[in-house]
Amino acid sequence: MKTKDQPAMNARKERKQQVKRAWENAHREQVRMYGRAFYQRNKERRKAYSREYNRLHREERREYSKMYYRRKREEYNKYLNGNKSAAITKSQKYFIEHKHEIYKYRIYDYTLHSISQIRTDMPMRVEKLLRQYPFETYEKAIRISICAHGIYPSQGVYDDCYEAAMLAYLYSIHRCAKMGYDHVVTYIRKMINIYIVGAIVVYNDTKNFCEFNHFQEIRIDAQNSRI
């Protein structure tokens, strides 16, 4: 009897799952709110579980990360070296071919628009995080991160990197205010490094474009307008 009813039970279970998925897709923001509220209620227990899991699987996770990034780097280098059949996704291919435009849009257009919108929607939460995590705390980290990429104050790209890092800090504060993240420091440091890399790409592509076409690059905010 139990075996006979099993297909019907499976069908009912599948229907329930479909209804649940449909409701979650239609109420995504509500689902996110439930999740954030749950994590806030169980913050310490969640952190303790994460620390213990990471401790027990440290070597395994480290080895997996090394293999993953090594494989991705090899695929990326093969494509750059002319192997068009390298195993990269369409999105990776598009990024490689348009990274200058992508980084330029992300750092300036998207970031400024996002900051303005979030500040309008929730100014009190933004101000609270700005006081709690002041920019002065990250100035030294920004300079160290820029120098870690082999860039120093005497180079023209340095100012672009510093400006991008400041935008990264502001974007991180506003993003954390909107999403209710509690890992603010980690988020800020991660975004600072991403924006610095983007600034280097934008600067180098612009410089190469000017040199290739025999143009003179003019920088309004530079003391010496010729770079």
FIKENU-670166 format. One line per field, with one value per atom (N, C-alpha, C): residue in three letters; atom name; x, y, z. Coordinates in steps of 0.02 Angstrom, whole numbers. Each point is the difference from the previous one (the first is absolute). Example, Ala and Ser with C-alpha at 12.3 -4.5 7.8 and 13.67 -1.06 7.14 Angstrom:
<atoms>
rest: ALA | ALA | ALA | SER | SER | SER $
atom: N | CA | C | N | CA | C $
u: 660 | -45 | 45 | -18 | 42 | -39 $
v: -284 | 59 | 60 | 53 | 59 | 55 $
w: 390 | 0 | 0 | -36 | 3 | 37 $
</atoms>
This chain:
<atoms>
rest: MET | MET | MET | LYS | LYS | LYS | THR | THR | THR | LYS | LYS | LYS | ASP | ASP | ASP | GLN | GLN | GLN | PRO | PRO | PRO | ALA | ALA | ALA | MET | MET | MET | ASN | ASN | ASN | ALA | ALA | ALA | ARG | ARG | ARG | LYS | LYS | LYS | GLU | GLU | GLU | ARG | ARG | ARG | LYS | LYS | LYS | GLN | GLN | GLN | GLN | GLN | GLN | VAL | VAL | VAL | LYS | LYS | LYS | ARG | ARG | ARG | ALA | ALA | ALA | TRP | TRP | TRP | GLU | GLU | GLU | ASN | ASN | ASN | ALA | ALA | ALA | HIS | HIS | HIS | ARG | ARG | ARG | GLU | GLU | GLU | GLN | GLN | GLN | VAL | VAL | VAL | ARG | ARG | ARG | MET | MET | MET | TYR | TYR | TYR | GLY | GLY | GLY | ARG | ARG | ARG | ALA | ALA | ALA | PHE | PHE | PHE | TYR | TYR | TYR | GLN | GLN | GLN | ARG | ARG | ARG | ASN | ASN | ASN | LYS | LYS | LYS | GLU | GLU | GLU | ARG | ARG | ARG | ARG | ARG | ARG | LYS | LYS | LYS | ALA | ALA | ALA | TYR | TYR | TYR | SER | SER | SER | ARG | ARG | ARG | GLU | GLU | GLU | TYR | TYR | TYR | ASN | ASN | ASN | ARG | ARG | ARG | LEU | LEU | LEU | HIS | HIS | HIS | ARG | ARG | ARG | GLU | GLU | GLU | GLU | GLU | GLU | ARG | ARG | ARG | ARG | ARG | ARG | GLU | GLU | GLU | TYR | TYR | TYR | SER | SER | SER | LYS | LYS | LYS | MET | MET | MET | TYR | TYR | TYR | TYR | TYR | TYR | ARG | ARG | ARG | ARG | ARG | ARG | LYS | LYS | LYS | ARG | ARG | ARG | GLU | GLU | GLU | GLU | GLU | GLU | TYR | TYR | TYR | ASN | ASN | ASN | LYS | LYS | LYS | TYR | TYR | TYR | LEU | LEU | LEU | ASN | ASN | ASN | GLY | GLY | GLY | ASN | ASN | ASN | LYS | LYS | LYS | SER | SER | SER | ALA | ALA | ALA | ALA | ALA | ALA | ILE | ILE | ILE | THR | THR | THR | LYS | LYS | LYS | SER | SER | SER | GLN | GLN | GLN | LYS | LYS | LYS | TYR | TYR | TYR | PHE | PHE | PHE | ILE | ILE | ILE | GLU | GLU | GLU | HIS | HIS | HIS | LYS | LYS | LYS | HIS | HIS | HIS | GLU | GLU | GLU | ILE | ILE | ILE | TYR | TYR | TYR | LYS | LYS | LYS | TYR | TYR | TYR | ARG | ARG | ARG | ILE | ILE | ILE | TYR | TYR | TYR | ASP | ASP | ASP | TYR | TYR | TYR | THR | THR | THR | LEU | LEU | LEU | HIS | HIS | HIS | SER | SER | SER | ILE | ILE | ILE | SER | SER | SER | GLN | GLN | GLN | ILE | ILE | ILE | ARG | ARG | ARG | THR | THR | THR | ASP | ASP | ASP | MET | MET | MET | PRO | PRO | PRO | MET | MET | MET | ARG | ARG | ARG | VAL | VAL | VAL | GLU | GLU | GLU | LYS | LYS | LYS | LEU | LEU | LEU | LEU | LEU | LEU | ARG | ARG | ARG | GLN | GLN | GLN | TYR | TYR | TYR | PRO | PRO | PRO | PHE | PHE | PHE | GLU | GLU | GLU | THR | THR | THR | TYR | TYR | TYR | GLU | GLU | GLU | LYS | LYS | LYS | ALA | ALA | ALA | ILE | ILE | ILE | ARG | ARG | ARG | ILE | ILE | ILE | SER | SER | SER | ILE | ILE | ILE | CYS | CYS | CYS | ALA | ALA | ALA | HIS | HIS | HIS | GLY | GLY | GLY | ILE | ILE | ILE | TYR | TYR | TYR | PRO | PRO | PRO | SER | SER | SER | GLN | GLN | GLN | GLY | GLY | GLY | VAL | VAL | VAL | TYR | TYR | TYR | ASP | ASP | ASP | ASP | ASP | ASP | CYS | CYS | CYS | TYR | TYR | TYR | GLU | GLU | GLU | ALA | ALA | ALA | ALA | ALA | ALA | MET | MET | MET | LEU | LEU | LEU | ALA | ALA | ALA | TYR | TYR | TYR | LEU | LEU | LEU | TYR | TYR | TYR | SER | SER | SER | ILE | ILE | ILE | HIS | HIS | HIS | ARG | ARG | ARG | CYS | CYS | CYS | ALA | ALA | ALA | LYS | LYS | LYS | MET | MET | MET | GLY | GLY | GLY | TYR | TYR | TYR | ASP | ASP | ASP | HIS | HIS | HIS | VAL | VAL | VAL | VAL | VAL | VAL | THR | THR | THR | TYR | TYR | TYR | ILE | ILE | ILE | ARG | ARG | ARG | LYS | LYS | LYS | MET | MET | MET | ILE | ILE | ILE | ASN | ASN | ASN | ILE | ILE | ILE | TYR | TYR | TYR | ILE | ILE | ILE | VAL | VAL | VAL | GLY | GLY | GLY | ALA | ALA | ALA | ILE | ILE | ILE | VAL | VAL | VAL | VAL | VAL | VAL | TYR | TYR | TYR | ASN | ASN | ASN | ASP | ASP | ASP | THR | THR | THR | LYS | LYS | LYS | ASN | ASN | ASN | PHE | PHE | PHE | CYS | CYS | CYS | GLU | GLU | GLU | PHE | PHE | PHE | ASN | ASN | ASN | HIS | HIS | HIS | PHE | PHE | PHE | GLN | GLN | GLN | GLU | GLU | GLU | ILE | ILE | ILE | ARG | ARG | ARG | ILE | ILE | ILE | ASP | ASP | ASP | ALA | ALA | ALA | GLN | GLN | GLN | ASN | ASN | ASN | SER | SER | SER | ARG | ARG | ARG | ILE | ILE | ILE $
atom: N | CA | C | N | CA | C | N | CA | C | N | CA | C | N | CA | C | N | CA | C | N | CA | C | N | CA | C | N | CA | C | N | CA | C | N | CA | C | N | CA | C | N | CA | C | N | CA | C | N | CA | C | N | CA | C | N | CA | C | N | CA | C | N | CA | C | N | CA | C | N | CA | C | N | CA | C | N | CA | C | N | CA | C | N | CA | C | N | CA | C | N | CA | C | N | CA | C | N | CA | C | N | CA | C | N | CA | C | N | CA | C | N | CA | C | N | CA | C | N | CA | C | N | CA | C | N | CA | C | N | CA | C | N | CA | C | N | CA | C | N | CA | C | N | CA | C | N | CA | C | N | CA | C | N | CA | C | N | CA | C | N | CA | C | N | CA | C | N | CA | C | N | CA | C | N | CA | C | N | CA | C | N | CA | C | N | CA | C | N | CA | C | N | CA | C | N | CA | C | N | CA | C | N | CA | C | N | CA | C | N | CA | C | N | CA | C | N | CA | C | N | CA | C | N | CA | C | N | CA | C | N | CA | C | N | CA | C | N | CA | C | N | CA | C | N | CA | C | N | CA | C | N | CA | C | N | CA | C | N | CA | C | N | CA | C | N | CA | C | N | CA | C | N | CA | C | N | CA | C | N | CA | C | N | CA | C | N | CA | C | N | CA | C | N | CA | C | N | CA | C | N | CA | C | N | CA | C | N | CA | C | N | CA | C | N | CA | C | N | CA | C | N | CA | C | N | CA | C | N | CA | C | N | CA | C | N | CA | C | N | CA | C | N | CA | C | N | CA | C | N | CA | C | N | CA | C | N | CA | C | N | CA | C | N | CA | C | N | CA | C | N | CA | C | N | CA | C | N | CA | C | N | CA | C | N | CA | C | N | CA | C | N | CA | C | N | CA | C | N | CA | C | N | CA | C | N | CA | C | N | CA | C | N | CA | C | N | CA | C | N | CA | C | N | CA | C | N | CA | C | N | CA | C | N | CA | C | N | CA | C | N | CA | C | N | CA | C | N | CA | C | N | CA | C | N | CA | C | N | CA | C | N | CA | C | N | CA | C | N | CA | C | N | CA | C | N | CA | C | N | CA | C | N | CA | C | N | CA | C | N | CA | C | N | CA | C | N | CA | C | N | CA | C | N | CA | C | N | CA | C | N | CA | C | N | CA | C | N | CA | C | N | CA | C | N | CA | C | N | CA | C | N | CA | C | N | CA | C | N | CA | C | N | CA | C | N | CA | C | N | CA | C | N | CA | C | N | CA | C | N | CA | C | N | CA | C | N | CA | C | N | CA | C | N | CA | C | N | CA | C | N | CA | C | N | CA | C | N | CA | C | N | CA | C | N | CA | C | N | CA | C | N | CA | C | N | CA | C | N | CA | C | N | CA | C | N | CA | C | N | CA | C | N | CA | C | N | CA | C | N | CA | C | N | CA | C | N | CA | C | N | CA | C | N | CA | C | N | CA | C | N | CA | C | N | CA | C | N | CA | C | N | CA | C | N | CA | C | N | CA | C | N | CA | C | N | CA | C | N | CA | C | N | CA | C | N | CA | C | N | CA | C | N | CA | C | N | CA | C | N | CA | C | N | CA | C | N | CA | C | N | CA | C | N | CA | C | N | CA | C | N | CA | C | N | CA | C | N | CA | C | N | CA | C | N | CA | C | N | CA | C | N | CA | C | N | CA | C | N | CA | C | N | CA | C | N | CA | C | N | CA | C | N | CA | C | N | CA | C | N | CA | C | N | CA | C | N | CA | C | N | CA | C | N | CA | C | N | CA | C | N | CA | C $
u: 42 | -42 | 43 | 54 | 45 | 35 | 19 | 33 | -47 | -63 | -51 | -13 | 0 | -14 | 61 | 59 | 62 | 0 | -20 | -1 | -46 | -58 | -46 | 31 | 34 | 33 | 55 | 37 | 53 | -28 | -57 | -32 | -24 | -30 | -23 | 60 | 54 | 59 | 29 | 1 | 25 | -44 | -67 | -46 | 11 | 9 | 13 | 64 | 51 | 64 | -7 | -40 | -11 | -37 | -51 | -37 | 46 | 42 | 47 | 49 | 28 | 47 | -34 | -62 | -37 | -12 | -18 | -12 | 65 | 56 | 64 | 22 | -12 | 19 | -42 | -63 | -45 | 10 | 33 | 9 | 73 | 46 | 71 | 23 | -23 | 22 | -24 | -60 | -26 | 41 | 20 | 41 | 68 | 29 | 64 | -8 | -56 | -11 | -4 | -34 | -4 | 70 | 40 | 67 | 44 | -2 | 40 | -21 | -67 | -25 | 23 | 0 | 22 | 74 | 42 | 71 | 15 | -40 | 10 | -17 | -53 | -20 | 51 | 34 | 46 | 72 | 17 | 65 | 59 | 1 | 57 | 5 | -58 | 1 | 23 | -22 | 21 | 75 | 26 | 72 | 40 | -24 | 35 | 1 | -57 | -4 | 48 | 2 | 44 | 73 | 18 | 70 | 20 | -45 | 15 | 5 | -46 | 1 | 64 | 19 | 61 | 62 | -1 | 57 | 7 | -55 | 2 | 16 | -17 | 10 | 49 | 44 | 45 | 44 | 34 | 45 | -38 | -57 | -41 | -23 | -24 | -24 | 58 | 57 | 58 | 24 | 2 | 22 | -49 | -64 | -52 | 6 | 11 | 7 | 61 | 55 | 61 | -12 | -32 | -13 | -47 | -52 | -50 | 31 | 36 | 29 | 57 | 36 | 52 | -30 | -55 | -33 | -28 | -31 | -28 | 54 | 56 | 55 | 30 | 6 | 26 | -46 | -66 | -48 | 3 | 5 | 5 | 62 | 58 | 62 | 0 | -31 | -5 | -39 | -54 | -41 | 38 | 35 | 39 | 56 | 27 | 55 | -23 | -65 | -24 | -37 | -7 | -37 | -74 | -36 | -70 | -46 | 26 | -41 | 9 | 35 | 9 | -67 | -3 | -63 | -20 | -25 | -26 | -72 | -38 | -71 | -10 | -61 | -15 | 9 | -19 | 6 | 74 | 43 | 72 | 30 | -21 | 25 | -20 | -63 | -24 | 39 | 13 | 37 | 71 | 33 | 69 | 2 | -50 | 0 | -26 | -36 | -30 | 14 | 54 | 11 | 11 | 28 | 9 | -67 | -48 | -66 | -37 | 7 | -35 | 25 | 65 | 28 | -17 | 4 | -15 | -72 | -46 | -70 | -12 | 30 | -11 | 27 | 61 | 32 | -35 | -19 | -26 | -76 | -27 | -72 | -42 | 12 | -41 | 9 | 62 | 14 | -33 | 9 | -28 | -76 | -30 | -73 | -25 | 34 | -21 | 6 | 55 | 10 | -55 | -15 | -51 | -68 | -17 | -66 | -7 | 50 | -4 | -1 | 39 | 2 | -68 | -34 | -67 | -51 | 7 | -49 | 9 | 62 | 13 | 59 | -8 | 56 | 23 | -46 | 19 | 46 | -16 | 40 | 69 | 3 | 65 | 42 | -30 | 37 | 26 | -40 | 21 | 63 | 1 | 58 | 61 | -12 | 56 | 34 | -40 | 29 | 34 | -30 | 26 | 64 | 5 | 58 | 27 | 33 | 24 | 54 | 3 | 47 | 72 | 15 | 69 | 30 | -44 | 23 | 31 | -21 | 19 | 51 | 20 | 47 | 66 | 27 | 64 | -8 | -55 | -12 | -5 | -30 | -6 | 69 | 43 | 66 | 43 | -7 | 36 | -24 | -65 | -28 | 22 | 2 | 23 | 74 | 41 | 71 | 12 | -46 | 6 | -6 | -31 | -6 | 58 | 52 | 58 | -10 | -46 | -16 | 16 | 34 | 24 | -22 | 1 | -26 | 31 | 59 | 32 | -30 | -40 | -29 | -69 | -17 | -64 | -60 | 7 | -55 | -17 | 46 | -11 | -63 | -8 | -58 | -65 | 1 | -60 | -18 | 51 | -11 | -28 | 28 | -23 | -72 | -17 | -68 | -49 | 21 | -42 | -9 | 52 | -4 | -48 | 0 | -47 | -72 | -11 | -66 | -20 | 49 | -13 | -22 | 33 | -20 | -71 | -17 | -67 | -53 | 17 | -48 | -11 | 53 | -6 | -44 | 10 | -41 | -74 | -14 | -70 | -30 | 39 | -24 | -16 | 44 | -10 | -61 | -10 | -58 | -64 | 0 | -60 | -14 | 52 | -10 | 2 | 21 | 3 | 57 | 55 | 56 | 34 | 27 | 37 | 75 | 22 | 71 | 25 | -10 | 14 | 74 | 43 | 72 | 26 | -19 | 21 | -24 | -62 | -30 | 38 | 15 | 37 | 68 | 37 | 68 | -2 | -50 | -6 | -15 | -47 | -19 | 56 | 38 | 56 | 49 | 17 | 47 | -28 | -65 | -32 | 1 | -15 | -3 | 70 | 50 | 69 | 21 | -15 | 15 | -36 | -63 | -38 | 30 | 22 | 30 | 64 | 39 | 62 | -16 | -51 | -20 | -22 | -43 | -26 | 57 | 44 | 56 | 46 | 19 | 46 | -30 | -64 | -32 | -6 | -16 | -3 | 69 | 50 | 69 | 23 | -14 | 20 | -36 | -64 | -39 | 29 | 19 | 29 | 67 | 42 | 65 | -6 | -47 | -8 | -24 | -43 | -29 | 36 | 56 | 41 | -41 | -42 | -37 | 37 | -15 | 27 | -53 | 15 | -49 | 0 | -58 | -8 | -38 | 29 | -32 | -12 | -63 | -20 | 25 | -2 | 17 | 74 | 41 | 71 | 38 | 53 | 40 | 34 | 24 | 29 | -47 | -29 | -54 | 22 | 65 | 24 | 27 | -30 | 20 | 45 $
v: -60 | 60 | 63 | -1 | 56 | 12 | -55 | 6 | 27 | -19 | 21 | 75 | 27 | 71 | 44 | -29 | 39 | 49 | -20 | 48 | 59 | -12 | 55 | 47 | -30 | 42 | 42 | -30 | 37 | 57 | -13 | 52 | 58 | -16 | 53 | 41 | -35 | 34 | 47 | -23 | 41 | 62 | -10 | 56 | 52 | -23 | 46 | 39 | -34 | 34 | 52 | -17 | 48 | 62 | -11 | 56 | 44 | -34 | 37 | 41 | -30 | 36 | 59 | -10 | 55 | 58 | -18 | 53 | 37 | -36 | 32 | 46 | -21 | 42 | 63 | -6 | 58 | 46 | -24 | 40 | -2 | 15 | -7 | 46 | 62 | 47 | -22 | -28 | -25 | -59 | -44 | -57 | 24 | 51 | 28 | 29 | 33 | 30 | -55 | -55 | -57 | -26 | -8 | -26 | 45 | 66 | 47 | 0 | -3 | -1 | -63 | -56 | -63 | 4 | 26 | 5 | 48 | 54 | 46 | -32 | -41 | -34 | -52 | -30 | -55 | 18 | 64 | 24 | -37 | -3 | -31 | -75 | -33 | -72 | -14 | 43 | -8 | 11 | 51 | 13 | -57 | -26 | -55 | -62 | -13 | -58 | 9 | 62 | 13 | -8 | 26 | -7 | -73 | -39 | -71 | -38 | 15 | -34 | 17 | 64 | 21 | -32 | -7 | -31 | -73 | -35 | -72 | -14 | 47 | -11 | 50 | 26 | 53 | -23 | -55 | -23 | -20 | -31 | -21 | 60 | 52 | 60 | 38 | 1 | 35 | -34 | -66 | -37 | 8 | -1 | 9 | 70 | 51 | 68 | 6 | -30 | 3 | -32 | -59 | -35 | 39 | 29 | 37 | 61 | 41 | 61 | -15 | -55 | -19 | -19 | -37 | -21 | 61 | 46 | 59 | 45 | 5 | 40 | -30 | -67 | -33 | 10 | -6 | 10 | 72 | 47 | 70 | 15 | -27 | 12 | -33 | -60 | -33 | 43 | 29 | 42 | 62 | 32 | 60 | -15 | -61 | -20 | -24 | 8 | -16 | -65 | -37 | -64 | 15 | 14 | 20 | -57 | -61 | -57 | -15 | 44 | -11 | -2 | -39 | -13 | 59 | 54 | 56 | 12 | 28 | 11 | 63 | 8 | 59 | 64 | -2 | 60 | 17 | -52 | 11 | 30 | -27 | 25 | 73 | 16 | 69 | 46 | -23 | 42 | 13 | -51 | 8 | 52 | -3 | 44 | 70 | 9 | 65 | 23 | -23 | 15 | 74 | 36 | 72 | 35 | -14 | 31 | -23 | -64 | -28 | 33 | 3 | 30 | 75 | 34 | 72 | 13 | -41 | 7 | -16 | -55 | -20 | 51 | 24 | 44 | 68 | 26 | 69 | 2 | -20 | 8 | -39 | -66 | -43 | 18 | 10 | 14 | 65 | 53 | 65 | -2 | -34 | -6 | -40 | -55 | -42 | 38 | 36 | 38 | 52 | 36 | 52 | -29 | -56 | -31 | -26 | -34 | -29 | 56 | 52 | 55 | 35 | 4 | 30 | -44 | -66 | -47 | -9 | -2 | -14 | 41 | 65 | 43 | -14 | -17 | -11 | -61 | -54 | -60 | 12 | 38 | 16 | 42 | 51 | 43 | -40 | -47 | -41 | -40 | -30 | -40 | 44 | 60 | 46 | 20 | 9 | 16 | -61 | -58 | -61 | -24 | 12 | -21 | 60 | 47 | 61 | -15 | 43 | -10 | 2 | 42 | 7 | -66 | -46 | -66 | -40 | 15 | -42 | 34 | 63 | 35 | -38 | -23 | -37 | -65 | -35 | -63 | 12 | 57 | 17 | 11 | 38 | 14 | -64 | -42 | -64 | -43 | -2 | -41 | 25 | 66 | 28 | -17 | 8 | -16 | -75 | -41 | -73 | -17 | 44 | -11 | 31 | 23 | 29 | 71 | 36 | 69 | 47 | 56 | 45 | 72 | 44 | 69 | 38 | -16 | 36 | -17 | -53 | -22 | 31 | 12 | 31 | -42 | -66 | -45 | -1 | 23 | -3 | 39 | 60 | 41 | -33 | -32 | -34 | -58 | -36 | -56 | 24 | 55 | 27 | 24 | 33 | 23 | -60 | -51 | -60 | -34 | -1 | -31 | 39 | 66 | 40 | -15 | -6 | -18 | -70 | -46 | -67 | 2 | 41 | 7 | 26 | 53 | 29 | -49 | -35 | -49 | -56 | -23 | -54 | 20 | 61 | 25 | 1 | 28 | 5 | -69 | -43 | -68 | -39 | 5 | -35 | 29 | 66 | 31 | -27 | -8 | -24 | -73 | -42 | -72 | -24 | 43 | -21 | -47 | 4 | -44 | 16 | -52 | 10 | -9 | -20 | -8 | 62 | 58 | 63 | 8 | -14 | 10 | -44 | -63 | -46 | 23 | 23 | 23 | 61 | 47 | 60 | -18 | -42 | -18 | -37 | -43 | -37 | 48 | 46 | 45 | 49 | 22 | 44 | -32 | -63 | -34 | -8 | -16 | -8 | 65 | 55 | 65 | 24 | -16 | 18 | -36 | -65 | -38 | 31 | 18 | 31 | 66 | 41 | 64 | -9 | -51 | -14 | -19 | -42 | -21 | 60 | 42 | 58 | 48 | 12 | 46 | -26 | -63 | -28 | -3 | -17 | -3 | 69 | 50 | 69 | 24 | -14 | 19 | -34 | -65 | -37 | 26 | 17 | 27 | 65 | 44 | 65 | -9 | -45 | -12 | -30 | -47 | -33 | 49 | 47 | 47 | 68 | 4 | 61 | 59 | -15 | 52 | 22 | 60 | 24 | -6 | -36 | -10 | 61 | 29 | 59 | -21 | 15 | -17 | 65 | 17 | 65 | 10 | -55 | 7 | -9 | -11 | -11 | 67 | 5 | 61 | 10 | -54 | 1 | -34 | 36 | -27 | -53 | -5 | -51 | -58 | -60 | -60 | -41 $
w: 0 | 0 | 0 | 39 | 5 | -67 | -34 | -64 | -53 | 3 | -48 | 5 | 61 | 10 | -10 | -9 | -3 | -60 | -61 | -55 | 13 | 31 | 16 | 52 | 49 | 51 | -31 | -46 | -34 | -42 | -32 | -42 | 43 | 58 | 46 | 26 | 16 | 24 | -53 | -62 | -55 | -11 | 6 | -8 | 54 | 62 | 55 | -10 | -25 | -13 | -55 | -52 | -54 | 25 | 42 | 29 | 43 | 40 | 43 | -42 | -54 | -42 | -34 | -22 | -33 | 49 | 63 | 50 | 15 | 7 | 15 | -57 | -62 | -57 | -2 | 21 | -2 | 60 | 53 | 61 | 22 | -47 | 15 | 55 | 0 | 51 | 69 | 4 | 64 | 25 | -46 | 17 | 27 | -33 | 24 | 69 | 13 | 66 | 53 | -15 | 46 | 15 | -54 | 9 | 42 | -14 | 39 | 73 | 13 | 69 | 36 | -35 | 30 | 19 | -46 | 14 | 57 | 4 | 55 | 68 | 1 | 62 | 21 | -49 | 14 | -20 | 7 | -24 | 32 | 65 | 35 | -13 | 0 | -14 | -72 | -47 | -69 | -8 | 33 | -4 | 31 | 56 | 32 | -44 | -33 | -45 | -60 | -27 | -58 | 19 | 59 | 22 | 9 | 30 | 12 | -66 | -46 | -65 | -38 | 0 | -34 | 31 | 66 | 34 | -20 | -3 | -16 | -73 | -44 | -72 | -30 | 41 | -23 | -59 | 8 | -53 | -63 | 10 | -57 | -40 | 34 | -34 | -33 | 34 | -28 | -64 | 0 | -59 | -57 | 16 | -52 | -31 | 41 | -26 | -45 | 20 | -41 | -68 | 0 | -63 | -44 | 31 | -39 | -33 | 39 | -28 | -48 | 12 | -47 | -68 | 3 | -62 | -38 | 36 | -31 | -30 | 35 | -25 | -63 | -2 | -59 | -60 | 11 | -53 | -26 | 46 | -18 | -41 | 21 | -36 | -69 | -5 | -65 | -49 | 25 | -44 | -22 | 47 | -16 | -50 | 3 | -44 | -68 | -14 | -66 | -7 | 54 | -3 | 9 | -55 | 5 | 22 | -1 | 22 | 74 | 36 | 72 | 35 | 54 | 34 | 44 | -31 | 38 | -18 | 46 | -12 | -44 | -24 | -41 | 40 | 64 | 42 | 11 | 9 | 8 | -63 | -57 | -64 | -9 | 15 | -7 | 47 | 61 | 48 | -25 | -26 | -25 | -56 | -44 | -59 | 15 | 56 | 14 | 72 | 30 | 70 | 13 | -48 | 10 | 9 | -45 | 5 | 62 | 17 | 58 | 65 | 8 | 61 | 4 | -56 | -1 | 20 | -26 | 18 | 74 | 23 | 70 | 49 | -12 | 49 | 3 | -57 | 0 | -7 | -57 | -12 | 50 | 4 | 43 | 74 | 21 | 70 | 23 | -38 | 19 | 1 | -49 | -2 | 60 | 16 | 56 | 66 | 10 | 62 | 8 | -53 | 3 | 16 | -31 | 11 | 71 | 25 | 68 | 52 | -11 | 49 | 3 | -56 | -1 | 36 | -8 | 29 | 76 | 23 | 71 | 27 | 4 | 22 | 71 | 46 | 69 | 8 | -35 | 5 | -30 | -54 | -31 | 48 | 30 | 47 | 60 | 23 | 56 | -17 | -59 | -20 | -14 | -27 | -12 | 66 | 52 | 66 | 31 | -12 | 30 | -34 | -66 | -39 | -40 | 34 | -34 | -52 | -50 | -56 | 24 | 50 | 24 | 23 | 22 | 22 | -57 | -62 | -57 | -45 | 15 | -43 | -6 | 56 | -1 | -40 | 11 | -36 | -76 | -19 | -71 | -30 | 34 | -26 | -5 | 50 | -1 | -58 | -10 | -54 | -68 | -9 | -64 | -12 | 52 | -6 | -13 | 26 | -10 | -74 | -40 | -72 | -38 | 37 | -32 | -23 | 32 | -20 | 58 | -16 | 52 | -16 | 50 | -9 | -58 | -21 | -55 | -68 | -3 | -64 | -10 | -62 | -15 | 19 | -4 | 14 | 75 | 41 | 73 | 20 | -26 | 18 | -21 | -59 | -23 | 46 | 22 | 47 | 66 | 25 | 64 | -4 | -55 | -10 | -5 | -37 | -6 | 68 | 41 | 66 | 45 | -5 | 38 | -20 | -66 | -24 | 25 | 2 | 25 | 73 | 39 | 71 | 6 | -37 | 3 | -25 | -55 | -26 | 50 | 33 | 49 | 58 | 25 | 56 | -20 | -58 | -22 | -15 | -30 | -16 | 65 | 48 | 64 | 37 | -6 | 31 | -32 | -65 | -35 | 15 | -1 | 7 | 72 | 46 | 70 | 15 | -38 | 11 | 67 | 32 | 63 | -10 | -60 | -15 | -38 | 29 | -33 | -16 | 50 | -10 | -56 | 0 | -53 | -68 | -3 | -63 | -26 | 44 | -21 | -28 | 35 | -23 | -67 | -8 | -63 | -58 | 10 | -54 | -16 | 50 | -12 | -49 | 11 | -44 | -71 | -5 | -65 | -39 | 34 | -33 | -20 | 39 | -18 | -64 | -3 | -61 | -60 | 9 | -54 | -22 | 48 | -17 | -40 | 17 | -38 | -72 | -9 | -67 | -41 | 29 | -36 | -18 | 47 | -12 | -56 | 5 | -50 | -69 | -5 | -66 | -31 | 42 | -25 | -23 | 40 | -17 | -64 | -6 | -61 | -62 | 9 | -56 | -25 | 47 | -18 | -35 | 26 | -30 | -70 | -8 | -65 | -54 | 20 | -48 | 0 | 37 | 3 | 27 | 51 | 34 | 62 | 23 | 63 | 54 | 52 | 54 | 47 | 9 | 43 | 63 | 58 | 64 | 37 | 8 | 27 | 71 | 41 | 71 | 14 | -52 | 11 | -2 | 38 | 1 | -67 | -27 | -67 | -47 | -47 | -41 | -48 | -13 | -47 | 39 | -11 | 36 | -46 $
</atoms>
